[in-house]
């Protein structure tokens, strides 16, 4: 049911004129949260960007145009060593403060060591606001992983992607 609602939301948003402001950043590295408080995820690659700016550490985006934005984050939570069980949580932060109801918690086990987790969200941003994704896990051996398939016919899978676009004023 959640997938159907999310798909309908995406179809509705796709019909909007979103060319005014958008961005997509992603990571091609393995990242571990620094401690129990967590870390902002770094998106060291910029796929596309208009009316946003990446922070100097590439761990958040700075909004240049006030509006209502659709934000989506996807991660590859993973047990970074065999036999690890636990969870990884991630949430959006606005101006370095957690946003309520934006948390996603994903579990990895020895039988499912890598999974895909996504979190879509709508938010009002003012000019100068920063938006980023923070993550934390139950231990240092659970993080997000970059996957480089052995075949040249498949593209690599980013450990993290953050996409955002304006949907209304």
MARBA-3410 file (N, C-alpha, C, O; in Angstrom, 1 decimal):
169
0.8,-1.2,0.0,0.0,0.0,0.0,0.9,1.3,0.0,0.6,2.2,-0.7 ~ 1.9,1.3,0.8,2.8,2.4,0.9,3.4,2.7,-0.5,3.5,3.9,-0.9 ~ 3.8,1.6,-1.2,4.4,1.8,-2.5,3.4,2.4,-3.5,3.8,3.3,-4.3 ~ 2.1,2.0,-3.4,1.1,2.5,-4.3,0.9,4.0,-4.0,0.9,4.8,-5.0 ~ 0.8,4.4,-2.8,0.6,5.8,-2.4,1.8,6.6,-2.9,1.7,7.7,-3.4
3.0,6.1,-2.6,4.2,6.8,-3.1,4.3,7.0,-4.6,4.6,8.0,-5.1 ~ 3.9,5.9,-5.3,3.9,6.0,-6.8,2.9,7.0,-7.3,3.2,7.8,-8.2 ~ 1.7,7.1,-6.7,0.7,8.1,-7.1,1.2,9.5,-6.8,1.0,10.4,-7.6 ~ 1.9,9.6,-5.6,2.5,11.0,-5.3,3.5,11.4,-6.4,3.5,12.5,-6.8 ~ 4.4,10.4,-6.8,5.4,10.7,-7.8,4.7,11.1,-9.1,5.2,12.0,-9.8
3.7,10.4,-9.5,3.0,10.7,-10.7,2.3,12.1,-10.7,2.4,12.8,-11.6 ~ 1.8,12.4,-9.5,1.2,13.8,-9.4,2.2,14.8,-9.4,2.0,15.9,-10.1 ~ 3.4,14.6,-8.8,4.4,15.6,-8.8,5.1,15.7,-10.1,5.6,16.8,-10.5 ~ 5.1,14.6,-10.9,5.8,14.7,-12.2,5.0,15.6,-13.2,5.6,16.1,-14.1 ~ 3.7,15.9,-12.9,3.0,16.7,-13.8,3.2,18.2,-13.5,2.7,19.1,-14.3
3.9,18.5,-12.4,4.1,19.9,-12.0,5.3,20.5,-12.8,6.1,19.8,-13.4 ~ 5.4,21.8,-12.9,6.5,22.5,-13.5,7.6,22.7,-12.5,7.5,23.6,-11.6 ~ 8.6,21.9,-12.5,9.6,21.9,-11.4,10.9,22.4,-11.8,12.0,22.2,-11.2 ~ 10.9,23.1,-13.0,12.2,23.6,-13.5,12.8,24.8,-12.8,14.0,25.2,-13.1 ~ 12.1,25.4,-11.8,12.6,26.6,-11.1,13.7,26.2,-10.2,14.7,27.0,-10.1
13.6,25.1,-9.4,14.7,24.7,-8.5,14.7,23.2,-8.3,13.7,22.6,-8.0 ~ 15.9,22.6,-8.4,16.0,21.2,-8.2,17.5,20.9,-7.9,18.4,21.7,-8.2 ~ 17.7,19.7,-7.4,19.1,19.2,-7.2,19.1,17.8,-6.9,18.1,17.2,-6.4 ~ 20.2,17.1,-7.3,20.4,15.7,-6.9,21.9,15.5,-6.6,22.7,15.8,-7.5 ~ 22.2,15.0,-5.4,23.5,14.7,-5.1,23.6,13.2,-4.7,22.5,12.6,-4.4
24.7,12.6,-4.8,24.9,11.2,-4.5,26.3,10.9,-4.0,27.2,11.6,-4.2 ~ 26.4,9.7,-3.5,27.7,9.2,-3.0,28.1,7.9,-3.6,27.2,7.0,-3.8 ~ 29.4,7.8,-3.9,29.9,6.5,-4.4,31.0,6.0,-3.4,32.0,5.4,-3.8 ~ 30.7,6.1,-2.1,31.6,5.7,-1.1,30.9,4.9,0.0,29.7,5.1,0.2 ~ 31.6,4.1,0.7,31.0,3.5,1.9,31.1,4.5,3.0,32.2,5.1,3.2
30.0,4.7,3.8,30.0,5.7,4.9,29.5,5.0,6.2,28.6,4.2,6.1 ~ 30.2,5.3,7.3,29.7,4.9,8.6,29.4,6.1,9.4,30.0,7.1,9.4 ~ 28.3,6.0,10.2,28.0,7.1,11.1,29.1,7.2,12.2,29.7,6.2,12.6 ~ 29.4,8.5,12.5,30.6,8.7,13.4,30.4,8.2,14.8,31.3,7.8,15.4 ~ 29.2,8.3,15.3,28.9,7.9,16.7,27.4,7.7,16.9,26.7,7.7,15.9
27.0,7.5,18.1,25.6,7.2,18.4,24.7,8.4,18.0,23.5,8.2,17.6 ~ 25.2,9.6,18.0,24.4,10.8,17.5,24.2,10.8,16.0,23.3,11.4,15.5 ~ 25.1,10.1,15.3,25.0,10.0,13.9,25.9,11.1,13.2,26.6,11.9,13.8 ~ 25.8,11.0,11.9,26.6,11.9,11.0,25.7,12.3,9.9,24.8,11.6,9.4 ~ 26.0,13.5,9.3,25.3,13.9,8.1,26.0,13.1,7.0,27.2,12.9,7.0
25.2,12.6,6.1,25.7,11.8,4.9,26.3,12.8,3.9,25.7,13.8,3.6 ~ 27.4,12.4,3.4,28.1,13.2,2.4,27.7,12.8,1.0,27.8,11.6,0.7 ~ 27.3,13.7,0.2,27.0,13.5,-1.2,28.1,14.1,-2.1,27.9,15.3,-2.5 ~ 29.2,13.5,-2.3,30.3,14.1,-2.9,30.2,14.3,-4.4,31.0,15.0,-5.0 ~ 29.1,13.8,-5.0,28.9,14.0,-6.4,27.6,14.8,-6.6,26.6,14.5,-6.0
27.6,15.7,-7.5,26.4,16.5,-7.9,26.0,16.1,-9.3,26.7,16.2,-10.3 ~ 24.8,15.5,-9.4,24.3,15.0,-10.7,23.7,16.2,-11.4,23.9,16.4,-12.6 ~ 22.9,17.0,-10.7,22.3,18.2,-11.3,21.9,19.2,-10.2,21.6,18.8,-9.1 ~ 21.9,20.5,-10.5,21.6,21.4,-9.5,21.2,22.8,-10.1,21.9,23.2,-11.1 ~ 20.1,23.3,-9.6,19.7,24.7,-10.1,19.0,25.3,-8.9,18.0,24.8,-8.3
19.4,26.5,-8.6,18.9,27.3,-7.4,19.1,26.6,-6.1,18.3,26.9,-5.2 ~ 20.1,25.8,-6.0,20.6,25.2,-4.8,22.1,25.3,-4.8,22.7,25.5,-5.9 ~ 22.7,25.2,-3.7,24.2,25.2,-3.6,24.5,24.1,-2.6,23.9,24.0,-1.5 ~ 25.6,23.3,-2.8,26.1,22.3,-1.9,26.9,23.1,-0.8,27.6,24.0,-1.0 ~ 26.8,22.6,0.5,27.6,23.1,1.6,29.0,22.8,1.3,29.3,21.8,0.5
30.0,23.4,1.9,31.4,23.1,1.7,31.8,21.6,1.9,32.7,21.1,1.3 ~ 31.1,21.0,2.9,31.4,19.6,3.2,30.6,18.6,2.3,30.7,17.4,2.5 ~ 29.7,19.1,1.4,28.8,18.3,0.6,27.9,17.5,1.4,27.5,16.4,1.0 ~ 27.5,17.9,2.6,26.6,17.2,3.5,25.2,17.8,3.6,24.4,17.2,4.3 ~ 24.9,18.8,2.9,23.6,19.4,2.8,23.5,20.3,1.6,24.5,20.6,0.9
22.3,20.7,1.3,22.0,21.6,0.2,21.5,22.9,0.7,20.7,22.9,1.7 ~ 21.8,24.0,0.2,21.4,25.4,0.6,20.4,25.8,-0.5,20.7,25.9,-1.6 ~ 19.2,26.1,0.0,18.1,26.6,-0.8,18.3,28.1,-1.2,18.6,28.9,-0.4 ~ 18.0,28.4,-2.5,18.1,29.8,-2.9,16.8,30.4,-3.3,16.7,31.6,-3.4 ~ 15.7,29.6,-3.3,14.4,30.1,-3.6,13.4,29.5,-2.7,13.3,28.3,-2.5
12.6,30.4,-2.0,11.6,30.0,-1.0,10.5,29.2,-1.8,10.2,29.5,-2.9 ~ 10.0,28.1,-1.1,8.9,27.3,-1.7,8.6,26.0,-0.9,9.2,25.8,0.1 ~ 7.7,25.3,-1.5,7.4,23.9,-1.0,8.2,23.0,-1.9,8.1,23.0,-3.1 ~ 8.9,22.0,-1.3,9.8,21.1,-2.0,9.5,19.7,-1.7,9.1,19.3,-0.6 ~ 9.6,18.8,-2.7,9.6,17.4,-2.5,11.0,16.9,-2.4,11.9,17.2,-3.2
11.3,16.2,-1.3,12.6,15.7,-1.0,12.6,14.2,-0.9,11.6,13.7,-0.3 ~ 13.5,13.5,-1.5,13.6,12.1,-1.4,15.0,11.7,-1.2,16.0,12.1,-1.9 ~ 15.2,10.8,-0.2,16.5,10.3,0.1,16.5,8.7,-0.1,15.6,8.1,0.4 ~ 17.5,8.2,-0.7,17.6,6.7,-0.8,19.0,6.3,-0.3,20.0,7.0,-0.7 ~ 19.1,5.2,0.4,20.3,4.7,0.9,20.4,3.2,0.7,19.4,2.5,0.4
21.6,2.7,0.7,21.9,1.2,0.7,22.5,0.8,2.1,23.7,0.6,2.2 ~ 21.6,0.7,3.1,22.1,0.3,4.4,22.7,-1.1,4.3,22.2,-2.0,3.6 ~ 23.8,-1.3,5.0,24.5,-2.6,4.9,25.2,-3.0,6.1,25.7,-2.2,6.9 ~ 25.3,-4.3,6.4,26.2,-4.9,7.3,27.6,-4.9,6.6,27.7,-5.5,5.6 ~ 28.5,-4.2,7.1,29.8,-4.0,6.4,30.8,-5.2,6.6,31.8,-5.3,5.9
30.4,-6.2,7.5,31.1,-7.4,7.6,30.1,-8.5,7.8,29.0,-8.3,8.2 ~ 30.5,-9.8,7.4,29.5,-10.9,7.5,29.1,-11.1,9.0,29.9,-10.9,9.9 ~ 27.8,-11.6,9.1,27.3,-12.0,10.5,26.8,-10.8,11.3,26.6,-11.0,12.5 ~ 26.7,-9.6,10.8,26.3,-8.5,11.6,24.8,-8.3,11.5,24.2,-8.5,10.4 ~ 24.1,-8.0,12.6,22.7,-7.8,12.7,22.5,-6.4,13.4,23.2,-6.1,14.3
21.5,-5.7,12.9,21.2,-4.4,13.6,20.4,-3.5,12.7,19.9,-3.9,11.7 ~ 20.3,-2.2,13.1,19.5,-1.3,12.2,20.3,0.0,12.0,21.3,0.4,12.7 ~ 19.8,0.6,10.9,20.4,1.9,10.5,19.1,2.9,10.4,18.2,2.5,9.7 ~ 19.2,4.0,11.1,18.1,5.0,10.9,18.6,6.2,10.2,19.8,6.6,10.3 ~ 17.8,6.9,9.5,18.1,8.1,8.8,16.9,9.1,8.8,15.8,8.6,8.8
17.2,10.4,8.8,16.2,11.4,8.9,16.7,12.6,8.2,17.9,12.8,8.1 ~ 15.8,13.5,7.8,16.2,14.8,7.3,16.4,15.8,8.4,15.9,15.7,9.5 ~ 17.3,16.7,8.1,17.6,17.8,9.0,17.4,19.1,8.2,17.9,19.3,7.1 ~ 16.7,20.1,8.9,16.5,21.4,8.4,17.4,22.3,9.2,17.1,22.4,10.4 ~ 18.3,23.0,8.6,19.2,23.9,9.4,19.9,23.2,10.6,19.9,23.8,11.7
20.3,22.0,10.4,21.0,21.2,11.4,20.1,20.8,12.5,20.6,20.4,13.6 ~ 18.8,20.8,12.3,17.9,20.3,13.4,17.0,19.2,12.8,16.5,19.3,11.6 ~ 16.8,18.1,13.5,16.0,16.9,13.0,14.6,17.4,12.7,14.0,18.2,13.4 ~ 14.0,16.8,11.6,12.7,17.1,11.2,11.8,15.9,11.7,12.1,14.7,11.3 ~ 10.8,16.2,12.5,9.9,15.2,13.0,9.2,14.4,11.9,9.0,15.0,10.8
9.0,13.2,12.1,8.3,12.3,11.2,9.0,12.1,9.8,8.4,11.7,8.9 ~ 10.3,12.3,9.8,11.0,12.1,8.6,12.0,10.9,8.7,12.8,10.6,7.8 ~ 11.9,10.2,9.8,12.8,9.1,10.1,12.4,7.8,9.4,11.3,7.5,9.3 ~ 13.4,7.1,9.0,13.3,5.8,8.4,14.3,4.8,9.1,15.4,5.2,9.2 ~ 13.8,3.7,9.6,14.7,2.8,10.3,14.7,1.5,9.5,13.6,0.9,9.2
15.8,1.0,9.1,16.0,-0.2,8.3,16.8,-1.2,9.0,17.8,-0.9,9.6 ~ 16.5,-2.5,8.9,17.2,-3.6,9.6,18.0,-4.4,8.6,17.5,-4.7,7.5 ~ 19.2,-4.7,9.0,20.1,-5.6,8.2,20.4,-6.8,9.1,20.5,-6.7,10.3 ~ 20.4,-8.0,8.4,20.7,-9.2,9.1,21.8,-10.0,8.4,22.1,-9.6,7.3 ~ 22.2,-11.1,9.0,23.2,-11.9,8.2,22.6,-12.5,7.0,23.3,-12.9,6.1
21.2,-12.6,6.9,20.6,-13.2,5.8,20.2,-12.1,4.7,20.0,-12.4,3.6 ~ 20.1,-10.8,5.2,19.9,-9.7,4.3,20.8,-8.6,4.6,20.5,-7.6,5.3 ~ 22.1,-8.7,4.2,23.1,-7.8,4.7,23.1,-6.4,4.0,23.7,-5.5,4.4 ~ 22.4,-6.3,2.8,22.2,-5.1,2.1,20.8,-4.9,1.7,20.1,-5.8,1.2 ~ 20.2,-3.7,1.9,18.8,-3.4,1.6,18.8,-2.0,0.9,19.7,-1.3,0.9
17.6,-1.7,0.4,17.3,-0.4,-0.1,16.4,0.3,0.8,15.3,-0.3,1.2 ~ 16.6,1.5,1.2,15.7,2.3,2.1,15.5,3.7,1.4,16.4,4.3,0.9 ~ 14.2,4.1,1.4,13.9,5.4,0.8,13.0,6.2,1.8,12.3,5.6,2.6 ~ 13.0,7.5,1.7,12.2,8.3,2.5,11.8,9.6,1.7,12.6,10.5,1.5 ~ 10.6,9.6,1.3,10.1,10.9,0.6,9.5,11.8,1.6,9.0,11.4,2.7
9.5,13.1,1.3,9.1,14.1,2.3,8.7,15.4,1.6,9.4,15.8,0.6 ~ 7.7,16.1,2.0,7.4,17.5,1.6,7.8,18.5,2.7,7.5,18.2,3.8 ~ 8.4,19.6,2.3,8.8,20.6,3.3,8.8,22.0,2.7,9.1,22.2,1.5 ~ 8.5,23.0,3.5,8.6,24.4,3.1,10.0,24.8,3.5,10.5,24.7,4.6 ~ 10.7,25.4,2.5,12.0,26.0,2.7,12.1,27.4,2.4,11.4,27.9,1.5
12.8,28.2,3.2,13.1,29.6,2.9,14.4,29.7,2.3,15.3,28.8,2.3 ~ 14.7,30.9,1.7,16.0,31.1,1.1,17.0,31.1,2.2,16.9,31.6,3.3 ~ 18.1,30.3,1.9,19.2,30.2,2.9,19.1,29.0,3.8,20.0,28.6,4.5 ~ 17.9,28.3,3.8,17.8,27.1,4.6,18.7,26.0,4.1,18.9,25.9,2.9 ~ 19.1,25.1,5.0,19.9,23.9,4.5,19.1,22.7,4.8,18.3,22.6,5.8
19.2,21.7,3.9,18.5,20.4,4.1,19.5,19.3,3.8,20.3,19.4,2.8 ~ 19.6,18.4,4.7,20.5,17.2,4.6,19.9,16.0,5.2,18.8,16.0,5.7 ~ 20.7,14.9,5.1,20.2,13.6,5.7,21.3,13.1,6.7,22.4,13.0,6.4 ~ 20.8,12.9,7.9,21.7,12.3,9.0,21.3,10.9,9.2,20.2,10.4,9.0 ~ 22.4,10.1,9.6,22.1,8.7,9.8,22.9,8.2,11.1,23.9,8.8,11.4
22.4,7.2,11.7,23.0,6.6,12.9,22.7,5.1,12.8,21.7,4.6,12.1 ~ 23.5,4.3,13.5,23.3,2.8,13.4,23.6,2.2,14.8,24.1,2.9,15.7 ~ 23.2,0.9,14.9,23.4,0.2,16.2,24.9,-0.2,16.4,25.2,-0.7,17.5 ~ 25.7,0.1,15.5,27.1,-0.2,15.7,28.0,0.3,14.5,27.5,0.6,13.5 ~ 29.3,0.3,14.7,30.2,0.8,13.7,30.3,0.0,12.4,30.9,0.4,11.4
29.8,-1.3,12.5,29.9,-2.1,11.3,28.6,-2.2,10.5,28.4,-3.0,9.6 ~ 27.7,-1.2,10.8,26.5,-1.0,9.9,26.6,0.4,9.4,26.7,1.4,10.1 ~ 26.5,0.5,8.1,26.6,1.8,7.4,25.9,1.8,6.1,24.9,1.1,6.0 ~ 26.3,2.6,5.2,25.8,2.6,3.8,26.9,2.2,2.9,28.0,2.6,3.0 ~ 26.5,1.4,1.9,27.5,0.9,1.0,27.2,1.3,-0.5,26.1,1.4,-0.9
28.3,1.4,-1.2,28.3,1.7,-2.7,28.5,0.3,-3.3,29.4,-0.5,-2.8 ~ 27.8,0.0,-4.3,27.9,-1.3,-5.0,28.3,-1.1,-6.4,27.7,-0.4,-7.2 ~ 29.5,-1.7,-6.8,30.0,-1.7,-8.1,29.8,-3.1,-8.7,30.7,-4.0,-8.5 ~ 28.8,-3.3,-9.5,28.5,-4.6,-10.1,29.7,-5.1,-10.9,30.4,-4.4,-11.5 ~ 29.9,-6.5,-10.8,31.1,-7.0,-11.6,30.9,-6.9,-13.1,31.9,-7.0,-13.8
29.7,-6.8,-13.6,29.5,-6.7,-15.0,29.5,-5.2,-15.5,29.1,-4.3,-14.8 ~ 30.1,-5.0,-16.6,30.2,-3.7,-17.2,28.8,-3.3,-17.8,28.6,-2.1,-18.2 ~ 27.9,-4.2,-17.9,26.6,-3.9,-18.4,25.6,-3.3,-17.4,24.6,-2.7,-17.8 ~ 26.0,-3.3,-16.1,25.2,-2.7,-15.1,25.8,-1.4,-14.6,27.1,-1.4,-14.4 ~ 25.1,-0.4,-14.3,25.7,0.8,-13.7,25.9,0.5,-12.2,25.3,-0.4,-11.6
26.8,1.3,-11.6,27.0,1.1,-10.1,25.8,1.7,-9.4,25.0,2.4,-9.9 ~ 25.7,1.3,-8.1,24.6,1.6,-7.2,25.2,2.6,-6.1,26.0,2.2,-5.3 ~ 24.7,3.8,-6.1,25.1,4.8,-5.1,24.8,4.3,-3.7,23.7,3.7,-3.5 ~ 25.6,4.7,-2.8,25.3,4.4,-1.4,24.2,5.4,-0.8,23.5,5.0,0.1 ~ 24.1,6.5,-1.5,23.2,7.6,-1.0,22.8,8.5,-2.2,23.7,8.8,-3.0
21.6,8.8,-2.2,21.1,9.8,-3.2,20.1,10.7,-2.5,19.2,10.3,-1.8 ~ 20.3,12.0,-2.7,19.3,13.0,-2.2,18.8,13.8,-3.4,19.6,14.5,-4.1 ~ 17.5,13.8,-3.6,16.9,14.5,-4.7,15.9,15.5,-4.1,15.2,15.2,-3.1 ~ 15.8,16.7,-4.7,14.9,17.7,-4.2,14.4,18.5,-5.4,15.2,18.9,-6.3 ~ 13.1,18.9,-5.4,12.6,19.8,-6.4,11.4,20.6,-5.9,10.6,20.1,-5.1
11.3,21.8,-6.4,10.2,22.7,-6.0,8.9,22.3,-6.6,8.8,22.0,-7.8 ~ 7.9,22.2,-5.8,6.5,21.8,-6.3,5.5,23.0,-6.2,4.5,22.9,-6.8 ~ 5.8,24.0,-5.4,4.8,25.1,-5.2,5.5,26.3,-4.5,6.6,26.1,-4.0 ~ 4.9,27.4,-4.6,5.4,28.6,-4.0,5.1,28.6,-2.5,5.4,29.5,-1.8
END
